């Protein structure tokens, strides 16, 4: 008898309670956490590298715990084009949206520089601050993450607009107005904060080039938690140094890790976190990711279509 193998690969935050929930559903599977078994895997859940992907000749379905999938669909990665690819988009939204809100308030109130002052035992007033209330915030990318961040800002009294790839029939309740990608420059023209939650695709690469960054209102704050490739980083540095851009807070950079000699590290109007906003160590995030996988696993076992499959041409 052929034994189906379900491999939980490279999932460091998985607890016994999560494993037990999966095993209870995967009754006809031999569940393993040993990456050496990947060559026999029919289903893999977690992070995999190119070596594992190329060894897994029996693989039918890969469910990754991240939202971003650019590594898995790259031509040199080796994942067979017939393998169904699903992701955990939206499961990180609670953690990332709160990270973005923290970024917003830190930039507006100079909190990152007050922390530096505390470290230096320096009691110094750093000048006028801004408020989320009545500010203009443009959220570029209104998926699960962007929508939740928009809701947070709107609840605090901000005027919020969203930018989406394709038109929606109704304006979501999380924003006051919605724009399509071809209206991007209109959407961001008057923004006090521009927040990017974009995936890494051909369409988003260098979307915020020097020309677009120069058009932004003087003193604007930029927040990026999508992918570093969305911004021309050299142009960003130049405009941060000139003061045209008031500040930037980034959980993503180009490259990653950010080069130790990058000017971004030392600019006083920049906050950097090392791609941790997704809350890999936040129990809630892991719970949500596991629940998403189990939901899809039930569909897989019942031979039902998945609710959402990664479109490899779009990149998400």
Secondary structure by P-SEA (a helix, b strand, c coil): cbbbbbbbcccccccaaaaaaaaaaacccccccccccccccccccccccaaaaaacccccbbbbcccccccccccccccccccccccccccaaaaaaaaaaaaaaaaaaaaaaaaaaaaacccccccbbbbcccbbbbbccccaaaaaaaaaaaaaccbbbbbcccccccccccccccccccccccccccccbbbbbccccccccccccaaaaaacccbbbbbbcccccccaaaaaaaaaaaccccbbbbccccccccccccccccccccccccccccccccaaaaaaaaaaaaaaaaaaaacccccccccccccc
